Amino acid sequence: MSAPEVEAGWAWLDAAPGGELPPPALCQAAAACLGTAHGRRLLRHLRQSFLDRRLAPTATDAELRHVEGQRSVVAHLLRLIERGRDGGHPENPTFLEPEAPR
């Protein structure tokens, strides 16, 4: 890690690459693609496979880092959808919630 990265602390977690928010058109595209029934099914699978996954206390550092990388990708997709849906207004708070099993 270089000196500028150390000085930035944890700020790099909050920002998109380059420190900019994703373009609204990309957020809207994510919301449109993953807002369908098939998209919600995929999001439910991603949540179960990556966000809800727990590792044993014996997990190695490499395993922990790998899982956190996977989680960050899913979380990024969910943030894109949140920003792209209805202009980012919280009028539909259940959109990102897992669907009930059928």
PyMOL commands that set and color helices and strands:
alter all, ss='L'
color gray80, all
select helices_A, chain A and resi 3-7+11-13+17-19+24-34+37-51+61-88
alter helices_A, ss='H'
color red, helices_A
deselect
rebuild
show_as cartoon
